């Protein structure tokens, strides 16, 4: 989530996503964006954070046989989509992308996303309106999984979120 609003790798949604991926047999890596916790640097409106995201992937990409999925929540979804663009341009494309409550109102253009990108959004999201995500997904013919009555932070619905991720990435 957004680092200027308290977003860290310890956010409950981020932890839920990591646990879901591990349950599915993936290796999960969480990291803080620049300026959060003991990290260096300052918030860069997503540009530098996407570079950092791609750098983390590059550091871990030693096993070319392992599939690569990028995931992000809220601002992290915005950054993950742009990091996927950067990685594709360098010949290290992500096979899958998961965007949860993505900050689609921040996307200046539709990020290039794979057709099997999974987008999960809460119907009652008061931070990133569902309509903004639908408007972003529509030109890409990208399905959006809408969780009824769920807000931006998935309060009381983390189990449902985890189930959706396991269903999408478990096979």
C-alpha atoms as an extended CHARMM CRD file, in Angstrom:
* protein
*
       171  EXT
         1         1  UNK       CA              0.0000000000        0.0000000000        0.0000000000  PROA      1               0.0000000000
         2         2  UNK       CA              0.8950000000        3.6550000000       -0.2800000000  PROA      2               0.0000000000
         3         3  UNK       CA              3.9690000000        4.4630000000        1.8180000000  PROA      3               0.0000000000
         4         4  UNK       CA              2.8710000000        8.0220000000        2.5960000000  PROA      4               0.0000000000
         5         5  UNK       CA             -0.2610000000        6.6390000000        4.2520000000  PROA      5               0.0000000000
         6         6  UNK       CA              1.4390000000        4.0380000000        6.4550000000  PROA      6               0.0000000000
         7         7  UNK       CA              1.7340000000        1.2800000000        3.8540000000  PROA      7               0.0000000000
         8         8  UNK       CA              4.3490000000       -1.3410000000        4.6670000000  PROA      8               0.0000000000
         9         9  UNK       CA              5.1600000000       -4.9250000000        3.7720000000  PROA      9               0.0000000000
        10        10  UNK       CA              3.5350000000       -5.8730000000        7.0920000000  PROA      10              0.0000000000
        11        11  UNK       CA              0.0980000000       -4.6620000000        5.9780000000  PROA      11              0.0000000000
        12        12  UNK       CA             -2.5110000000       -7.3740000000        6.6160000000  PROA      12              0.0000000000
        13        13  UNK       CA             -3.5530000000       -7.5550000000        2.9450000000  PROA      13              0.0000000000
        14        14  UNK       CA              0.0700000000       -7.8850000000        1.8000000000  PROA      14              0.0000000000
        15        15  UNK       CA              0.6800000000      -10.6190000000        4.3790000000  PROA      15              0.0000000000
        16        16  UNK       CA             -2.4750000000      -12.4270000000        3.2650000000  PROA      16              0.0000000000
        17        17  UNK       CA             -1.3100000000      -12.3550000000       -0.3650000000  PROA      17              0.0000000000
        18        18  UNK       CA              2.1210000000      -13.7060000000        0.5920000000  PROA      18              0.0000000000
        19        19  UNK       CA              0.5450000000      -16.5240000000        2.6320000000  PROA      19              0.0000000000
        20        20  UNK       CA             -1.7800000000      -17.4130000000       -0.2430000000  PROA      20              0.0000000000
        21        21  UNK       CA              1.1140000000      -17.6300000000       -2.7080000000  PROA      21              0.0000000000
        22        22  UNK       CA              3.1540000000      -19.8030000000       -0.3140000000  PROA      22              0.0000000000
        23        23  UNK       CA              0.1300000000      -22.0630000000        0.1610000000  PROA      23              0.0000000000
        24        24  UNK       CA              0.0270000000      -22.4420000000       -3.6400000000  PROA      24              0.0000000000
        25        25  UNK       CA              3.6960000000      -23.4710000000       -3.7560000000  PROA      25              0.0000000000
        26        26  UNK       CA              5.1490000000      -20.1590000000       -4.9340000000  PROA      26              0.0000000000
        27        27  UNK       CA              8.0650000000      -18.4000000000       -3.2690000000  PROA      27              0.0000000000
        28        28  UNK       CA              6.8300000000      -15.0920000000       -1.8770000000  PROA      28              0.0000000000
        29        29  UNK       CA              8.9710000000      -12.0160000000       -1.2930000000  PROA      29              0.0000000000
        30        30  UNK       CA              7.7250000000       -8.8720000000        0.4000000000  PROA      30              0.0000000000
        31        31  UNK       CA              9.6790000000       -5.6430000000        0.6210000000  PROA      31              0.0000000000
        32        32  UNK       CA              9.0930000000       -2.0790000000        1.7030000000  PROA      32              0.0000000000
        33        33  UNK       CA              9.0190000000        0.7130000000       -0.8270000000  PROA      33              0.0000000000
        34        34  UNK       CA             11.6770000000        3.4160000000       -0.5870000000  PROA      34              0.0000000000
        35        35  UNK       CA             11.5190000000        5.5510000000        2.5070000000  PROA      35              0.0000000000
        36        36  UNK       CA              9.5240000000        3.0010000000        4.5230000000  PROA      36              0.0000000000
        37        37  UNK       CA             11.0130000000        1.4960000000        7.6630000000  PROA      37              0.0000000000
        38        38  UNK       CA             14.7910000000        1.3230000000        7.3250000000  PROA      38              0.0000000000
        39        39  UNK       CA             14.8410000000        1.6410000000        3.5350000000  PROA      39              0.0000000000
        40        40  UNK       CA             16.7250000000        4.4460000000        1.8410000000  PROA      40              0.0000000000
        41        41  UNK       CA             15.2820000000        7.0310000000       -0.4940000000  PROA      41              0.0000000000
        42        42  UNK       CA             12.0740000000        8.9910000000       -0.6890000000  PROA      42              0.0000000000
        43        43  UNK       CA              8.6770000000        8.3370000000       -2.1700000000  PROA      43              0.0000000000
        44        44  UNK       CA              8.7870000000        8.8430000000       -5.9650000000  PROA      44              0.0000000000
        45        45  UNK       CA              5.1060000000        8.7020000000       -7.0100000000  PROA      45              0.0000000000
        46        46  UNK       CA              5.5530000000        5.1420000000       -8.3000000000  PROA      46              0.0000000000
        47        47  UNK       CA              8.3860000000        5.7360000000      -10.7750000000  PROA      47              0.0000000000
        48        48  UNK       CA             11.2680000000        4.8600000000       -8.4700000000  PROA      48              0.0000000000
        49        49  UNK       CA              9.1870000000        2.2680000000       -6.6870000000  PROA      49              0.0000000000
        50        50  UNK       CA              8.6310000000        0.4270000000      -10.0000000000  PROA      50              0.0000000000
        51        51  UNK       CA             12.3930000000        0.5270000000      -10.5810000000  PROA      51              0.0000000000
        52        52  UNK       CA             12.9240000000       -0.8660000000       -7.0770000000  PROA      52              0.0000000000
        53        53  UNK       CA             10.3330000000       -3.5920000000       -7.6970000000  PROA      53              0.0000000000
        54        54  UNK       CA             12.1100000000       -4.6080000000      -10.9230000000  PROA      54              0.0000000000
        55        55  UNK       CA             15.4860000000       -4.5420000000       -9.1110000000  PROA      55              0.0000000000
        56        56  UNK       CA             14.1800000000       -6.9000000000       -6.4070000000  PROA      56              0.0000000000
        57        57  UNK       CA             12.9560000000       -9.2850000000       -9.1160000000  PROA      57              0.0000000000
        58        58  UNK       CA             16.3070000000       -9.0880000000      -10.9100000000  PROA      58              0.0000000000
        59        59  UNK       CA             18.1330000000       -9.9650000000       -7.6940000000  PROA      59              0.0000000000
        60        60  UNK       CA             15.9360000000      -13.0260000000       -7.2370000000  PROA      60              0.0000000000
        61        61  UNK       CA             15.7160000000      -14.1490000000      -10.8570000000  PROA      61              0.0000000000
        62        62  UNK       CA             18.5620000000      -16.6520000000      -10.5790000000  PROA      62              0.0000000000
        63        63  UNK       CA             16.2550000000      -19.5940000000      -11.2210000000  PROA      63              0.0000000000
        64        64  UNK       CA             14.9670000000      -18.8970000000      -14.7310000000  PROA      64              0.0000000000
        65        65  UNK       CA             12.8770000000      -22.0660000000      -14.6060000000  PROA      65              0.0000000000
        66        66  UNK       CA             10.7070000000      -20.7310000000      -11.8020000000  PROA      66              0.0000000000
        67        67  UNK       CA              7.5880000000      -18.8880000000      -12.9730000000  PROA      67              0.0000000000
        68        68  UNK       CA              7.3410000000      -15.2510000000      -11.9750000000  PROA      68              0.0000000000
        69        69  UNK       CA              4.1950000000      -13.6410000000      -10.6350000000  PROA      69              0.0000000000
        70        70  UNK       CA              4.0230000000      -10.0620000000       -9.4580000000  PROA      70              0.0000000000
        71        71  UNK       CA              1.4140000000       -8.9350000000       -6.9700000000  PROA      71              0.0000000000
        72        72  UNK       CA              0.4830000000       -5.6760000000       -5.3650000000  PROA      72              0.0000000000
        73        73  UNK       CA             -2.1740000000       -4.1170000000       -3.2060000000  PROA      73              0.0000000000
        74        74  UNK       CA             -3.4960000000       -0.5860000000       -3.7600000000  PROA      74              0.0000000000
        75        75  UNK       CA             -0.5070000000        1.6480000000       -4.6200000000  PROA      75              0.0000000000
        76        76  UNK       CA              1.5030000000       -1.5920000000       -4.7660000000  PROA      76              0.0000000000
        77        77  UNK       CA             -0.8080000000       -2.8080000000       -7.5450000000  PROA      77              0.0000000000
        78        78  UNK       CA             -0.0560000000        0.3420000000       -9.5060000000  PROA      78              0.0000000000
        79        79  UNK       CA              3.6600000000       -0.2320000000       -8.9560000000  PROA      79              0.0000000000
        80        80  UNK       CA              3.4620000000       -3.9640000000       -9.7760000000  PROA      80              0.0000000000
        81        81  UNK       CA              1.7620000000       -3.2420000000      -13.1150000000  PROA      81              0.0000000000
        82        82  UNK       CA              4.4420000000       -0.7190000000      -14.0530000000  PROA      82              0.0000000000
        83        83  UNK       CA              7.2170000000       -3.0430000000      -12.8400000000  PROA      83              0.0000000000
        84        84  UNK       CA              5.7230000000       -5.7300000000      -15.1060000000  PROA      84              0.0000000000
        85        85  UNK       CA              6.0510000000       -3.2790000000      -18.0200000000  PROA      85              0.0000000000
        86        86  UNK       CA              9.7100000000       -2.6530000000      -17.1610000000  PROA      86              0.0000000000
        87        87  UNK       CA             10.4990000000       -6.3350000000      -16.7540000000  PROA      87              0.0000000000
        88        88  UNK       CA              8.8360000000       -7.2410000000      -20.0550000000  PROA      88              0.0000000000
        89        89  UNK       CA             10.9450000000       -4.5980000000      -21.8020000000  PROA      89              0.0000000000
        90        90  UNK       CA             14.1270000000       -6.1490000000      -20.3840000000  PROA      90              0.0000000000
        91        91  UNK       CA             13.2310000000       -9.6900000000      -21.4280000000  PROA      91              0.0000000000
        92        92  UNK       CA             12.1730000000      -10.9110000000      -17.9780000000  PROA      92              0.0000000000
        93        93  UNK       CA              8.3940000000      -10.8830000000      -18.2790000000  PROA      93              0.0000000000
        94        94  UNK       CA              6.1620000000      -11.9400000000      -15.4260000000  PROA      94              0.0000000000
        95        95  UNK       CA              3.9680000000      -14.8760000000      -16.3170000000  PROA      95              0.0000000000
        96        96  UNK       CA              1.1980000000      -13.7180000000      -13.9800000000  PROA      96              0.0000000000
        97        97  UNK       CA              0.0710000000      -10.5220000000      -12.3320000000  PROA      97              0.0000000000
        98        98  UNK       CA             -2.2170000000      -10.0420000000       -9.3290000000  PROA      98              0.0000000000
        99        99  UNK       CA             -3.6430000000       -6.5970000000       -8.6300000000  PROA      99              0.0000000000
       100       100  UNK       CA             -5.6920000000       -6.2530000000       -5.4480000000  PROA      100             0.0000000000
       101       101  UNK       CA             -7.6230000000       -3.0210000000       -4.9650000000  PROA      101             0.0000000000
       102       102  UNK       CA             -5.2230000000       -1.4600000000       -7.4770000000  PROA      102             0.0000000000
       103       103  UNK       CA             -4.8410000000        2.3100000000       -7.4800000000  PROA      103             0.0000000000
       104       104  UNK       CA             -6.2610000000        2.4950000000      -10.9930000000  PROA      104             0.0000000000
       105       105  UNK       CA             -7.1150000000        6.1580000000      -10.6150000000  PROA      105             0.0000000000
       106       106  UNK       CA             -3.3360000000        6.7380000000      -10.5310000000  PROA      106             0.0000000000
       107       107  UNK       CA             -2.6310000000        4.8630000000      -13.7860000000  PROA      107             0.0000000000
       108       108  UNK       CA             -1.7340000000        7.4810000000      -16.3840000000  PROA      108             0.0000000000
       109       109  UNK       CA             -2.2120000000        4.8920000000      -19.1130000000  PROA      109             0.0000000000
       110       110  UNK       CA             -3.2780000000        1.2950000000      -19.0960000000  PROA      110             0.0000000000
       111       111  UNK       CA             -0.2760000000       -0.7250000000      -18.0420000000  PROA      111             0.0000000000
       112       112  UNK       CA              0.4920000000       -3.6060000000      -20.3630000000  PROA      112             0.0000000000
       113       113  UNK       CA             -0.9090000000       -6.5590000000      -18.4860000000  PROA      113             0.0000000000
       114       114  UNK       CA             -1.0520000000      -10.2050000000      -19.4150000000  PROA      114             0.0000000000
       115       115  UNK       CA             -4.4790000000      -11.5500000000      -20.3890000000  PROA      115             0.0000000000
       116       116  UNK       CA             -4.4550000000      -13.8500000000      -17.3510000000  PROA      116             0.0000000000
       117       117  UNK       CA             -3.9110000000      -10.9650000000      -14.9430000000  PROA      117             0.0000000000
       118       118  UNK       CA             -6.0950000000      -11.3470000000      -11.8790000000  PROA      118             0.0000000000
       119       119  UNK       CA             -7.7480000000       -8.1950000000      -10.5440000000  PROA      119             0.0000000000
       120       120  UNK       CA             -9.6210000000       -8.3540000000       -7.2360000000  PROA      120             0.0000000000
       121       121  UNK       CA            -11.5260000000       -5.3380000000       -5.9850000000  PROA      121             0.0000000000
       122       122  UNK       CA            -13.9540000000       -4.6770000000       -3.1710000000  PROA      122             0.0000000000
       123       123  UNK       CA            -17.3980000000       -3.4790000000       -4.1640000000  PROA      123             0.0000000000
       124       124  UNK       CA            -17.4950000000       -0.9700000000       -1.2920000000  PROA      124             0.0000000000
       125       125  UNK       CA            -13.9330000000        0.3390000000       -1.7490000000  PROA      125             0.0000000000
       126       126  UNK       CA            -13.9540000000        3.9500000000       -0.5320000000  PROA      126             0.0000000000
       127       127  UNK       CA            -10.2790000000        4.6110000000       -1.3710000000  PROA      127             0.0000000000
       128       128  UNK       CA            -10.1910000000        3.4300000000       -4.9910000000  PROA      128             0.0000000000
       129       129  UNK       CA            -13.7180000000        3.3950000000       -6.4130000000  PROA      129             0.0000000000
       130       130  UNK       CA            -14.6930000000        0.1600000000       -8.1120000000  PROA      130             0.0000000000
       131       131  UNK       CA            -15.7780000000        2.2000000000      -11.1460000000  PROA      131             0.0000000000
       132       132  UNK       CA            -12.2010000000        3.4660000000      -11.6420000000  PROA      132             0.0000000000
       133       133  UNK       CA            -10.9400000000       -0.1120000000      -11.8000000000  PROA      133             0.0000000000
       134       134  UNK       CA            -13.7140000000       -1.2010000000      -14.1540000000  PROA      134             0.0000000000
       135       135  UNK       CA            -12.9690000000        1.7750000000      -16.4190000000  PROA      135             0.0000000000
       136       136  UNK       CA             -9.2570000000        0.8730000000      -16.4140000000  PROA      136             0.0000000000
       137       137  UNK       CA             -9.9060000000       -2.8270000000      -17.0860000000  PROA      137             0.0000000000
       138       138  UNK       CA            -12.5580000000       -2.3850000000      -19.7910000000  PROA      138             0.0000000000
       139       139  UNK       CA            -10.2950000000       -1.3650000000      -22.7250000000  PROA      139             0.0000000000
       140       140  UNK       CA             -8.0330000000       -4.3140000000      -21.9300000000  PROA      140             0.0000000000
       141       141  UNK       CA            -10.9800000000       -6.7340000000      -21.7290000000  PROA      141             0.0000000000
       142       142  UNK       CA             -9.6380000000       -7.6830000000      -18.3270000000  PROA      142             0.0000000000
       143       143  UNK       CA            -12.0300000000       -9.3940000000      -15.8950000000  PROA      143             0.0000000000
       144       144  UNK       CA            -12.3600000000       -7.9870000000      -12.3930000000  PROA      144             0.0000000000
       145       145  UNK       CA            -13.3270000000      -10.1910000000       -9.4540000000  PROA      145             0.0000000000
       146       146  UNK       CA            -15.6250000000       -8.0600000000       -7.3030000000  PROA      146             0.0000000000
       147       147  UNK       CA            -16.0480000000       -9.0570000000       -3.6710000000  PROA      147             0.0000000000
       148       148  UNK       CA            -19.5260000000       -7.8880000000       -2.5680000000  PROA      148             0.0000000000
       149       149  UNK       CA            -19.6870000000       -5.4640000000        0.3390000000  PROA      149             0.0000000000
       150       150  UNK       CA            -15.8940000000       -5.4650000000        0.7900000000  PROA      150             0.0000000000
       151       151  UNK       CA            -13.9680000000       -2.2520000000        1.4350000000  PROA      151             0.0000000000
       152       152  UNK       CA            -10.4690000000       -1.2570000000        0.4270000000  PROA      152             0.0000000000
       153       153  UNK       CA             -8.6890000000       -2.8960000000        3.3580000000  PROA      153             0.0000000000
       154       154  UNK       CA            -10.7280000000       -6.1350000000        3.2390000000  PROA      154             0.0000000000
       155       155  UNK       CA            -11.7210000000       -5.8000000000        6.9260000000  PROA      155             0.0000000000
       156       156  UNK       CA            -13.2060000000       -9.0870000000        8.0610000000  PROA      156             0.0000000000
       157       157  UNK       CA            -12.7790000000      -10.5450000000        4.5630000000  PROA      157             0.0000000000
       158       158  UNK       CA             -9.1150000000      -11.5920000000        4.4090000000  PROA      158             0.0000000000
       159       159  UNK       CA            -10.0930000000      -15.2600000000        4.3110000000  PROA      159             0.0000000000
       160       160  UNK       CA            -12.2850000000      -14.6050000000        1.2670000000  PROA      160             0.0000000000
       161       161  UNK       CA             -9.4390000000      -12.7040000000       -0.3950000000  PROA      161             0.0000000000
       162       162  UNK       CA             -7.0100000000      -15.5390000000        0.3070000000  PROA      162             0.0000000000
       163       163  UNK       CA             -9.4710000000      -18.0740000000       -1.1250000000  PROA      163             0.0000000000
       164       164  UNK       CA             -9.7270000000      -16.0680000000       -4.3550000000  PROA      164             0.0000000000
       165       165  UNK       CA             -5.9260000000      -15.8810000000       -4.7060000000  PROA      165             0.0000000000
       166       166  UNK       CA             -5.4780000000      -19.5950000000       -3.9700000000  PROA      166             0.0000000000
       167       167  UNK       CA             -8.1510000000      -20.4430000000       -6.5250000000  PROA      167             0.0000000000
       168       168  UNK       CA             -6.4950000000      -18.2490000000       -9.1750000000  PROA      168             0.0000000000
       169       169  UNK       CA             -2.8480000000      -19.2230000000       -8.5250000000  PROA      169             0.0000000000
       170       170  UNK       CA             -3.0860000000      -22.6660000000       -6.9760000000  PROA      170             0.0000000000
       171       171  UNK       CA             -3.2520000000      -24.6880000000      -10.1330000000  PROA      171             0.0000000000
